[in-house]
């Protein structure tokens, strides 16, 4: 794992500015720093657990900086006719660039963000992997171009000016995930996943090099499809385990993380890390239970000795939120990495350098495929749909009712929508919006409600493939990957995501509908693929009993008085009241503190914590807000 930084400038970047950028990245002890300066440009990298710590320069002309993990090394070595099989990845990237130029990323598999600088032509090429596992940020004002693995390194360039992107703030307050090129700062952008950027003659051009598209449905025997799917799933885990790394894994007790841990345990001595509630809190506060039963069942089944439970006892959340804002130097729109802080610390204490995660599974390869019956109807497969319903042992009346519902949804959509609206009233996203604590003037100025409605009120996808593609390419995915990378990078830990393997994703999309769900059983293919790897009680379960991080509410209650004080204090700060209706926010806080077993869809705690992070960010950076 590496963190990279560079600057191209009409004025020769000073050594001090280059060092500032690198030093802001060097936050872990076992690293080595290297840098290289040319006329009007400077580049540097921080290498974690160094094996090839020096910057790679080819023929005194091409320089490469990368944060890269290649899955198809052997294939690339063969295609590029490279004789040295132990060649470093950086040199493979240069050979790929020389052969395929700007299209080189099309031929790569793995997680990567890299740049190649041609000192003869003064051209900079930057690119990022297909789903955005590796982050890449940049600043460009027409004269100066700065890039890095982290926003904080770009902000270290004190001769540059940065302002707040008001649309990003509006999105943060309204639970909209901003576009995948937008950040807290107007001048700092993200290179979107599956894109490349070329900088030449003070002109920057961003282009897409790959797009996830609908796959042709496989027409082979179902057992062969399941067998190949299982093979790809196993390979996706195996290729993310390296001999020289100590491997850990998040284990929530659900299907995705359980499958990854079970497979990983066959290739290495894996350590598992799980969020659970303290024993004395079980049954007393939200969410009242956790997944410990399934976590223990899986680790016992796989013979895993090193399993660690993170209870976050006697901790609040304010210090964590403050630290998050301080480390990130920007406002995050999600909270998973924020409240996984003690899990990350424990993983570091246990020497973990690679952390496997099941994130991304819900988006595609283990998605619930709940609309499969609707798709059968749309495809005219009424006989198959009827058989599917009968196989669920439903009464004849229920079968007829469900068939009628599918008919209305597909053939009389307008009538169905009217009936559904009368029956349900406002949809979930409309009810959530009403509970937000927006300053009315700011909301009107930014047209927040209109943007919110256009974001959540989209038409349903006609097919499962379309829905899967929309979900995995949605900004929330790459955003989560970026936040987790920043949070663990400072501890020397690299996240890896087997269920975001490009080959695995494309293969799953090509499966027939009946393998994605059947007879009322969702995640059918995934369950079949792992039924010999995990206990039946796990692969046959339908719903998780607890939340992924069940200790967040407990930590909030531990800081209840402090949070109340911050809200009261903020009422006198015009830089905060410009954005937030503090009276409404105070009432929201009261409702949040009284969470019960009854499902309360409108409370939206994630949004509440985002508001709190904005308050803390403004307090830490008042000069950014006029």
C-alpha positions as CSV (number, residue, x, y, z in Angstrom):
1,X,0.0,0.0,0.0
2,X,1.2,3.5,-0.8
3,X,0.0,7.1,-0.5
4,X,0.9,9.3,-3.4
5,X,1.3,13.1,-3.9
6,X,2.4,15.3,-6.7
7,X,2.3,18.8,-8.0
8,X,2.7,20.3,-11.5
9,X,3.0,24.0,-11.6
10,X,4.0,26.8,-14.0
11,X,6.1,28.0,-11.1
12,X,8.6,25.5,-9.9
13,X,7.1,23.8,-6.8
14,X,9.4,24.4,-3.8
15,X,11.0,21.6,-1.9
16,X,9.1,22.8,1.2
17,X,5.7,22.5,-0.5
18,X,6.5,19.0,-1.7
19,X,7.6,18.0,1.8
20,X,4.5,19.5,3.3
21,X,2.3,17.3,1.1
22,X,4.3,14.1,1.9
23,X,4.5,14.8,5.6
24,X,0.7,15.2,5.8
25,X,0.5,11.6,4.5
26,X,3.2,10.1,6.7
27,X,1.1,9.2,9.7
28,X,2.2,5.6,10.3
29,X,5.6,4.6,11.7
30,X,6.5,1.7,9.4
31,X,6.8,3.7,6.2
32,X,9.4,5.1,3.9
33,X,9.3,8.3,1.9
34,X,10.7,9.0,-1.5
35,X,10.4,12.0,-3.8
36,X,11.5,13.3,-7.1
37,X,11.6,16.9,-8.5
38,X,11.7,18.0,-12.1
39,X,11.4,21.5,-13.6
40,X,7.9,22.7,-12.7
41,X,6.9,19.4,-11.1
42,X,7.4,17.3,-8.0
43,X,6.3,13.9,-7.0
44,X,6.4,11.8,-3.8
45,X,5.1,8.6,-2.2
46,X,4.8,7.0,1.2
47,X,5.3,3.2,1.1
48,X,3.8,1.2,3.9
49,X,5.7,-1.9,5.0
50,X,8.3,-1.1,2.3
51,X,9.4,-3.6,-0.3
52,X,9.9,-1.3,-3.3
53,X,10.1,2.1,-1.5
54,X,11.8,4.0,-4.4
55,X,9.9,5.8,-7.1
56,X,10.0,4.0,-10.4
57,X,11.5,6.0,-13.3
58,X,11.7,4.3,-16.7
59,X,14.3,5.3,-19.3
60,X,14.8,8.7,-17.4
61,X,11.5,9.7,-19.0
62,X,8.4,8.0,-17.5
63,X,7.8,8.3,-13.7
64,X,5.0,6.2,-12.0
65,X,3.4,6.7,-8.6
66,X,0.9,4.1,-7.7
67,X,-1.3,2.7,-4.9
68,X,-1.9,-0.6,-6.7
69,X,-2.8,-4.3,-6.2
70,X,-2.9,-6.2,-9.4
71,X,-5.0,-9.4,-9.7
72,X,-3.9,-10.3,-13.3
73,X,-0.2,-9.9,-13.0
74,X,0.6,-13.2,-14.8
75,X,-1.8,-12.4,-17.6
76,X,-0.3,-8.9,-18.1
77,X,3.3,-10.3,-18.0
78,X,2.4,-12.6,-20.8
79,X,0.5,-10.0,-22.9
80,X,3.3,-7.5,-22.5
81,X,6.0,-10.1,-23.2
82,X,7.8,-9.3,-20.0
83,X,10.6,-11.8,-19.3
84,X,11.2,-10.9,-15.6
85,X,8.3,-12.5,-13.7
86,X,9.3,-10.9,-10.4
87,X,9.0,-7.4,-12.0
88,X,7.4,-4.8,-9.6
89,X,3.8,-3.8,-10.3
90,X,4.9,-0.2,-11.0
91,X,7.0,-1.4,-13.9
92,X,4.1,-3.5,-15.2
93,X,2.0,-0.3,-15.2
94,X,4.6,1.5,-17.3
95,X,4.8,-1.3,-19.8
96,X,1.0,-1.3,-20.0
97,X,0.9,2.4,-20.6
98,X,3.5,2.2,-23.3
99,X,1.5,-0.5,-25.1
100,X,-2.1,0.7,-24.6
101,X,-1.5,4.4,-23.6
102,X,-4.6,6.1,-22.2
103,X,-6.7,2.9,-22.4
104,X,-4.3,0.9,-20.3
105,X,-6.6,0.7,-17.3
106,X,-9.1,-1.4,-19.4
107,X,-6.6,-4.3,-19.2
108,X,-6.0,-4.2,-15.5
109,X,-7.8,-6.1,-12.8
110,X,-7.5,-5.2,-9.1
111,X,-7.5,-2.1,-7.0
112,X,-5.4,0.9,-8.2
113,X,-4.9,4.6,-8.4
114,X,-1.8,5.7,-10.3
115,X,-0.2,8.5,-12.3
116,X,2.4,8.4,-15.0
117,X,4.4,11.5,-15.7
118,X,6.2,11.9,-19.1
119,X,8.9,14.4,-18.4
120,X,9.6,14.8,-22.2
121,X,6.1,15.6,-23.3
122,X,5.1,17.1,-19.9
123,X,1.9,15.0,-19.9
124,X,0.4,13.6,-16.8
125,X,-1.9,10.5,-16.9
126,X,-4.0,9.6,-13.9
127,X,-6.5,6.7,-13.5
128,X,-8.5,4.9,-10.9
129,X,-9.9,1.3,-10.6
130,X,-13.3,0.2,-11.8
131,X,-15.3,0.6,-8.5
132,X,-13.1,3.2,-6.7
133,X,-11.4,1.0,-4.0
134,X,-8.4,3.3,-4.2
135,X,-9.0,7.0,-3.7
136,X,-7.7,9.8,-5.9
137,X,-8.2,13.5,-5.3
138,X,-7.0,16.4,-7.3
139,X,-6.9,20.3,-7.5
140,X,-6.7,22.2,-10.7
141,X,-7.1,25.9,-11.2
142,X,-5.8,26.2,-14.8
143,X,-2.2,26.8,-13.7
144,X,-1.5,24.4,-10.8
145,X,-2.4,20.7,-10.6
146,X,-2.1,18.8,-7.3
147,X,-3.1,15.2,-6.7
148,X,-3.0,12.9,-3.7
149,X,-4.5,9.8,-2.1
150,X,-5.9,12.1,0.6
151,X,-7.5,15.5,0.7
152,X,-5.4,16.6,3.6
153,X,-2.2,16.5,1.5
154,X,-3.8,18.9,-1.1
155,X,-4.9,21.2,1.7
156,X,-1.3,21.4,2.9
157,X,-0.4,23.5,-0.1
158,X,-0.8,26.8,1.8
159,X,-0.3,29.0,-1.3
160,X,-3.5,27.7,-2.8
161,X,-7.1,28.8,-1.9
162,X,-10.0,26.6,-1.0
163,X,-13.6,27.3,-0.5
164,X,-16.6,25.3,0.7
165,X,-18.9,23.6,-1.9
166,X,-22.3,24.7,-0.7
167,X,-24.0,22.0,-2.7
168,X,-22.0,19.4,-0.9
169,X,-23.1,20.8,2.4
170,X,-26.7,20.8,1.3
171,X,-26.4,17.2,0.3
172,X,-24.9,16.3,3.6
173,X,-27.8,17.8,5.5
174,X,-30.4,16.2,3.3
175,X,-28.9,12.6,3.2
176,X,-28.2,12.9,-0.6
177,X,-24.9,11.3,-1.6
178,X,-23.1,13.9,-3.7
179,X,-21.8,13.1,-7.2
180,X,-18.8,10.9,-7.3
181,X,-16.5,13.8,-8.3
182,X,-17.6,16.2,-5.7
183,X,-16.0,16.9,-2.3
184,X,-16.4,19.4,0.6
185,X,-14.2,21.9,-1.3
186,X,-15.2,23.6,-4.6
187,X,-11.6,23.4,-5.9
188,X,-10.9,19.8,-4.9
189,X,-12.4,17.0,-7.0
190,X,-12.4,13.2,-7.0
191,X,-11.4,11.3,-10.1
192,X,-14.5,9.0,-10.5
193,X,-14.1,5.2,-10.6
194,X,-13.4,3.8,-14.0
195,X,-12.1,7.1,-15.3
196,X,-8.8,8.6,-16.3
197,X,-7.5,12.1,-16.5
198,X,-4.9,13.6,-18.9
199,X,-3.2,16.9,-18.1
200,X,-1.2,18.5,-20.9
201,X,-0.6,22.2,-21.8
202,X,-2.6,23.4,-18.8
203,X,-5.7,21.5,-20.1
204,X,-7.2,18.6,-18.0
205,X,-9.5,16.1,-19.7
206,X,-11.4,13.4,-17.8
207,X,-12.8,10.4,-19.6
208,X,-14.5,7.1,-18.7
209,X,-12.5,4.0,-19.7
210,X,-15.1,1.3,-18.6
211,X,-18.7,1.1,-17.9
212,X,-20.6,-1.8,-16.2
213,X,-23.3,-2.9,-18.6
214,X,-26.1,-5.4,-18.8
215,X,-24.6,-8.9,-19.4
216,X,-25.9,-11.5,-21.7
217,X,-27.8,-14.2,-19.7
218,X,-26.0,-17.5,-19.5
219,X,-27.7,-20.4,-21.2
220,X,-25.9,-23.4,-19.6
221,X,-26.8,-25.9,-16.9
222,X,-27.5,-24.3,-13.5
223,X,-25.1,-26.6,-11.6
224,X,-22.3,-25.5,-13.9
225,X,-23.2,-21.8,-13.2
226,X,-23.2,-22.3,-9.5
227,X,-19.9,-24.2,-9.7
228,X,-18.2,-21.4,-11.7
229,X,-19.7,-18.8,-9.4
230,X,-18.2,-20.6,-6.3
231,X,-14.8,-20.8,-8.1
232,X,-14.8,-17.1,-8.9
233,X,-15.9,-16.3,-5.3
234,X,-13.0,-18.4,-3.9
235,X,-10.5,-16.8,-6.2
236,X,-11.7,-13.3,-5.3
237,X,-10.9,-13.9,-1.7
238,X,-7.6,-15.8,-2.4
239,X,-6.1,-13.2,-4.6
240,X,-6.6,-10.6,-1.9
241,X,-4.5,-12.5,0.6
242,X,-0.8,-12.1,0.3
243,X,1.9,-14.2,2.0
244,X,3.7,-11.2,3.4
245,X,0.6,-9.6,5.0
246,X,-1.2,-10.4,8.2
247,X,-4.9,-10.8,7.3
248,X,-7.9,-9.8,9.3
249,X,-11.5,-9.7,8.4
250,X,-14.6,-7.9,9.5
251,X,-17.2,-10.5,10.6
252,X,-20.7,-9.3,11.2
253,X,-22.4,-12.7,11.2
254,X,-24.2,-12.1,8.0
255,X,-23.9,-14.1,4.8
256,X,-21.3,-11.9,3.1
257,X,-18.7,-11.6,5.8
258,X,-19.2,-15.2,6.9
259,X,-18.5,-16.5,3.4
260,X,-15.3,-14.4,3.1
261,X,-14.0,-15.4,6.5
262,X,-14.7,-19.1,5.8
263,X,-12.9,-19.0,2.4
264,X,-10.0,-16.9,3.8
265,X,-9.5,-19.4,6.7
266,X,-8.6,-22.0,4.1
267,X,-5.7,-20.0,2.8
268,X,-4.3,-18.2,5.8
269,X,-4.6,-17.7,9.6
270,X,-7.2,-15.1,9.6
271,X,-8.2,-12.9,12.6
272,X,-11.8,-11.8,12.8
273,X,-13.1,-8.5,14.3
274,X,-16.7,-8.0,15.2
275,X,-18.9,-5.2,16.7
276,X,-21.1,-6.5,19.5
277,X,-22.9,-4.9,22.4
278,X,-21.6,-5.1,26.0
279,X,-23.3,-8.0,27.8
280,X,-25.0,-5.7,30.3
281,X,-26.6,-3.7,27.5
282,X,-28.3,-6.6,25.7
283,X,-32.1,-6.1,25.8
284,X,-31.8,-2.7,27.4
285,X,-31.1,-0.2,24.6
286,X,-31.3,0.0,20.8
287,X,-30.7,-2.2,18.9
288,X,-31.3,-4.6,21.9
289,X,-29.4,-7.5,20.4
290,X,-26.4,-8.4,18.2
291,X,-24.9,-11.1,16.0
292,X,-22.6,-12.8,18.5
293,X,-24.4,-16.2,18.1
294,X,-23.7,-16.4,14.4
295,X,-20.2,-15.0,14.8
296,X,-19.2,-17.6,17.3
297,X,-20.9,-20.3,15.2
298,X,-18.9,-19.4,12.2
299,X,-15.5,-19.0,13.9
300,X,-16.0,-22.3,15.8
301,X,-17.0,-24.1,12.5
302,X,-13.8,-22.8,10.8
303,X,-11.6,-23.4,13.7
304,X,-10.6,-19.7,14.0
305,X,-8.9,-19.0,17.3
306,X,-8.2,-15.3,17.0
307,X,-11.6,-13.7,17.1
308,X,-12.0,-10.3,18.7
309,X,-15.2,-8.6,19.9
310,X,-15.4,-4.8,19.9
311,X,-17.8,-3.5,22.5
312,X,-16.6,0.2,22.6
313,X,-17.5,0.2,26.3
314,X,-17.2,3.4,28.4
315,X,-16.7,5.5,25.2
316,X,-18.7,8.3,23.8
317,X,-18.9,9.5,20.2
318,X,-17.9,13.2,20.4
319,X,-14.2,12.5,20.6
320,X,-14.5,10.1,17.7
321,X,-16.4,12.6,15.6
322,X,-13.9,15.4,16.4
323,X,-11.0,13.1,15.5
324,X,-12.8,12.1,12.3
325,X,-13.2,15.7,11.2
326,X,-9.6,16.5,12.2
327,X,-8.1,13.5,10.4
328,X,-10.2,13.7,7.2
329,X,-10.0,17.5,6.9
330,X,-13.5,17.4,5.2
331,X,-17.1,16.5,6.0
332,X,-17.9,12.8,5.5
333,X,-21.5,11.9,4.4
334,X,-21.3,8.4,5.9
335,X,-20.5,7.0,9.3
336,X,-19.4,3.4,9.0
337,X,-15.6,4.1,9.2
338,X,-16.2,6.8,11.8
339,X,-17.7,4.3,14.3
340,X,-15.4,1.4,13.4
341,X,-12.5,3.3,15.1
342,X,-12.0,0.8,18.0
343,X,-12.2,-2.1,15.6
344,X,-9.4,-0.6,13.5
345,X,-7.3,0.1,16.6
346,X,-7.7,-3.5,17.7
347,X,-6.8,-4.8,14.3
348,X,-3.6,-2.7,14.3
349,X,-2.7,-3.9,17.8
350,X,-3.0,-7.5,16.4
351,X,-0.6,-6.7,13.6
352,X,-3.2,-6.8,10.8
353,X,-2.1,-5.1,7.6
354,X,-4.9,-6.4,5.3
355,X,-8.5,-6.2,6.4
356,X,-11.1,-8.1,4.3
357,X,-14.6,-6.8,4.1
358,X,-17.9,-8.1,2.7
359,X,-19.0,-4.6,1.6
360,X,-20.4,-4.5,-1.9
361,X,-22.1,-7.8,-1.7
362,X,-25.6,-6.3,-1.1
363,X,-25.2,-4.2,-4.2
364,X,-24.8,-7.2,-6.6
365,X,-23.6,-10.7,-5.9
366,X,-25.6,-11.3,-2.7
367,X,-28.3,-8.8,-3.4
368,X,-31.8,-9.9,-2.2
369,X,-33.3,-9.6,-5.7
370,X,-36.7,-9.0,-4.2
371,X,-38.2,-7.9,-7.5
372,X,-37.5,-11.2,-9.2
373,X,-41.2,-12.1,-9.4
374,X,-41.9,-8.8,-11.1
375,X,-39.2,-9.5,-13.6
376,X,-40.6,-12.9,-14.3
377,X,-43.9,-11.2,-15.0
378,X,-42.3,-8.5,-17.3
379,X,-40.6,-11.3,-19.2
380,X,-44.0,-13.0,-19.8
381,X,-42.9,-16.0,-17.7
382,X,-46.3,-16.3,-16.0
383,X,-46.1,-20.1,-15.8
384,X,-42.8,-20.0,-14.1
385,X,-44.0,-17.3,-11.7
386,X,-47.1,-19.3,-10.8
387,X,-45.0,-22.3,-10.1
388,X,-42.6,-20.2,-8.0
389,X,-45.5,-19.0,-5.8
390,X,-46.9,-22.5,-5.5
391,X,-43.5,-23.9,-4.4
392,X,-43.7,-21.5,-1.5
393,X,-46.7,-23.5,-0.3
394,X,-49.0,-20.5,-0.4
395,X,-52.8,-20.9,-0.5
396,X,-54.5,-20.6,-3.8
397,X,-56.0,-17.3,-2.8
398,X,-52.5,-15.9,-1.9
399,X,-51.1,-17.2,-5.2
400,X,-53.9,-15.4,-7.1
401,X,-53.5,-12.2,-5.2
402,X,-49.7,-12.1,-5.8
403,X,-50.2,-12.9,-9.5
404,X,-52.8,-10.1,-9.7
405,X,-50.4,-7.7,-8.0
406,X,-47.6,-8.6,-10.5
407,X,-50.0,-8.1,-13.4
408,X,-51.0,-4.6,-12.1
409,X,-47.3,-3.7,-11.5
410,X,-46.3,-4.7,-15.0
411,X,-49.4,-4.2,-17.2
412,X,-51.3,-1.4,-15.4
413,X,-48.5,0.5,-13.7
414,X,-50.5,3.7,-13.4
415,X,-53.4,2.0,-11.6
416,X,-51.0,0.1,-9.3
417,X,-49.2,3.3,-8.3
418,X,-52.5,5.1,-7.4
419,X,-53.6,2.1,-5.3
420,X,-50.2,1.9,-3.7
421,X,-50.1,5.6,-2.9
422,X,-53.6,5.6,-1.3
423,X,-52.7,2.5,0.8
424,X,-49.2,3.6,1.8
425,X,-49.4,7.4,1.8
426,X,-46.0,9.1,1.7
427,X,-43.1,6.9,0.8
428,X,-40.2,6.4,3.2
429,X,-38.0,9.1,1.7
430,X,-40.7,11.7,1.9
431,X,-41.3,11.0,5.6
432,X,-37.5,11.1,6.3
433,X,-37.2,14.5,4.7
434,X,-39.9,16.0,7.0
435,X,-37.8,15.1,10.0
436,X,-34.6,16.9,8.8
437,X,-33.6,20.1,10.6
438,X,-32.8,22.4,7.7
439,X,-32.6,26.1,7.8
440,X,-35.5,27.1,5.7
441,X,-33.7,30.0,3.9
442,X,-30.7,27.8,3.0
443,X,-33.0,25.0,1.9
444,X,-34.8,27.4,-0.4
445,X,-31.6,29.0,-1.7
446,X,-30.1,25.6,-2.6
447,X,-33.5,24.0,-3.7
448,X,-32.8,21.1,-1.4
449,X,-36.2,19.6,-1.5
450,X,-36.2,19.6,-5.3
451,X,-32.8,17.9,-5.5
452,X,-33.8,15.5,-2.8
453,X,-37.0,14.5,-4.6
454,X,-35.2,14.0,-7.9
455,X,-32.6,11.9,-6.2
456,X,-34.9,9.5,-4.3
457,X,-38.0,9.7,-6.6
458,X,-36.4,7.9,-9.5
459,X,-38.3,5.3,-11.5
460,X,-37.7,1.7,-10.6
461,X,-35.4,-0.3,-12.7
462,X,-37.2,-2.7,-15.0
463,X,-34.6,-5.5,-14.5
464,X,-32.6,-6.9,-11.6
465,X,-29.4,-6.3,-13.7
466,X,-30.3,-2.7,-14.1
467,X,-30.9,-2.3,-10.4
468,X,-27.7,-4.0,-9.5
469,X,-25.7,-1.8,-11.8
470,X,-27.3,1.3,-10.5
471,X,-26.5,0.3,-6.9
472,X,-22.9,-0.7,-7.4
473,X,-22.1,2.4,-9.4
474,X,-24.0,4.8,-7.1
475,X,-21.8,7.4,-5.3
476,X,-22.4,5.8,-1.9
477,X,-20.2,2.9,-2.9
478,X,-17.0,4.7,-3.9
479,X,-17.7,7.2,-1.1
480,X,-17.7,4.4,1.6
481,X,-14.5,3.0,0.0
482,X,-12.7,6.4,0.2
483,X,-13.7,7.0,3.8
484,X,-12.6,3.5,4.9
485,X,-9.3,3.9,3.1
486,X,-8.6,7.2,4.9
487,X,-9.6,5.9,8.3
488,X,-7.4,2.8,8.1
489,X,-4.5,4.1,6.1
490,X,-3.2,6.1,9.1
491,X,-3.0,2.8,11.0
492,X,-1.1,1.0,8.2
493,X,-4.2,-1.2,7.3
494,X,-5.3,-1.8,3.8
495,X,-9.0,-2.7,3.1
496,X,-9.7,-5.3,0.4
497,X,-13.1,-6.2,-0.9
498,X,-13.6,-9.6,-2.6
499,X,-17.2,-9.0,-3.4
500,X,-16.2,-6.0,-5.6
501,X,-14.2,-8.2,-7.9
502,X,-14.9,-7.2,-11.4
503,X,-15.0,-10.7,-12.8
504,X,-17.3,-11.9,-10.0
505,X,-19.7,-9.0,-10.5
506,X,-20.0,-9.4,-14.2
507,X,-20.5,-13.2,-13.9
508,X,-23.3,-12.7,-11.3
509,X,-25.1,-10.2,-13.6
510,X,-25.1,-12.8,-16.4
511,X,-26.9,-15.4,-14.2
512,X,-30.5,-16.3,-15.1
513,X,-33.2,-14.7,-12.8
514,X,-34.1,-18.1,-11.3
515,X,-30.6,-18.4,-9.8
516,X,-30.7,-15.1,-8.1
517,X,-33.9,-15.8,-6.2
518,X,-36.5,-18.6,-6.3
519,X,-39.4,-19.9,-4.4
520,X,-39.3,-16.9,-2.0
521,X,-35.6,-17.5,-1.2
522,X,-33.4,-14.5,-1.9
523,X,-29.7,-14.7,-2.6
524,X,-30.2,-18.2,-4.0
525,X,-27.0,-18.6,-5.9
526,X,-24.9,-17.1,-3.1
527,X,-26.4,-19.5,-0.6
528,X,-25.8,-22.5,-2.9
529,X,-22.2,-21.4,-3.4
530,X,-21.4,-21.3,0.3
531,X,-23.5,-24.1,1.6
532,X,-20.4,-26.3,2.0
533,X,-18.3,-23.5,3.5
534,X,-20.5,-22.3,6.4
535,X,-23.0,-23.8,8.9
536,X,-26.5,-24.4,7.6
537,X,-27.8,-22.0,10.3
538,X,-25.9,-19.2,8.6
539,X,-26.4,-19.9,4.9
540,X,-30.1,-20.5,5.3
541,X,-30.9,-17.5,7.4
542,X,-33.1,-14.7,6.0
543,X,-32.4,-11.6,8.0
544,X,-29.7,-10.3,10.3
545,X,-30.9,-9.9,13.8
546,X,-28.8,-6.9,14.7
547,X,-27.1,-3.9,13.2
548,X,-23.6,-3.8,11.7
549,X,-22.3,-1.6,14.5
550,X,-24.7,-2.0,17.4
551,X,-22.8,0.2,19.8
552,X,-23.4,3.6,18.2
553,X,-26.5,4.4,20.1
554,X,-24.9,3.4,23.4
555,X,-21.9,5.7,22.6
556,X,-24.3,8.6,21.8
557,X,-26.1,8.1,25.2
558,X,-22.8,8.2,27.0
559,X,-22.2,11.7,25.5
560,X,-25.9,12.8,25.8
561,X,-25.2,15.8,28.0
562,X,-22.2,17.0,25.9
563,X,-24.2,16.7,22.7
564,X,-27.0,18.7,24.3
565,X,-24.5,21.4,25.3
566,X,-23.1,21.6,21.8
567,X,-26.6,22.1,20.3
568,X,-27.4,24.9,22.8
569,X,-24.1,26.6,22.2
570,X,-24.5,26.3,18.4
571,X,-27.7,28.4,18.5
572,X,-25.6,31.5,19.0
573,X,-23.2,30.7,16.1
574,X,-24.6,32.3,12.8
575,X,-22.1,30.2,10.8
576,X,-24.0,27.1,12.0
577,X,-27.5,28.5,12.1
578,X,-27.2,29.4,8.4
579,X,-27.5,25.7,7.7
580,X,-29.3,24.1,10.6
581,X,-32.6,24.8,12.4
582,X,-31.2,24.2,15.9
583,X,-34.6,24.1,17.5
584,X,-35.7,21.4,15.2
585,X,-32.4,19.7,15.6
586,X,-32.8,19.7,19.4
587,X,-36.3,18.1,19.1
588,X,-34.7,15.5,16.8
589,X,-32.1,14.8,19.4
590,X,-34.9,14.2,22.0
591,X,-36.6,11.7,19.8
592,X,-33.3,9.9,19.0
593,X,-32.5,9.5,22.7
594,X,-35.8,7.8,23.3
595,X,-35.5,5.1,20.6
596,X,-37.5,2.0,21.5
597,X,-38.0,-1.5,20.1
598,X,-40.6,-0.1,17.8
599,X,-39.3,0.5,14.3
600,X,-38.9,4.3,13.8
601,X,-38.1,4.9,10.1
602,X,-38.1,8.7,10.4
603,X,-35.5,9.2,13.1
604,X,-32.6,8.7,10.7
605,X,-29.6,8.6,13.1
606,X,-27.0,8.6,10.4
607,X,-28.2,12.0,9.2
608,X,-28.2,13.3,12.8
609,X,-24.5,12.4,13.1
610,X,-23.8,14.1,9.8
611,X,-25.3,17.3,11.2
612,X,-23.1,17.0,14.3
613,X,-20.0,16.5,12.1
614,X,-20.9,19.7,10.2
615,X,-21.2,21.6,13.5
616,X,-17.8,20.3,14.6
617,X,-16.2,21.0,11.2
618,X,-17.4,24.6,11.3
619,X,-16.1,25.0,14.9
620,X,-12.7,23.6,13.8
621,X,-12.6,25.6,10.5
622,X,-14.5,28.9,11.1
623,X,-12.4,30.8,8.5
624,X,-13.9,28.6,5.7
625,X,-17.4,29.9,6.5
626,X,-18.3,33.5,5.9
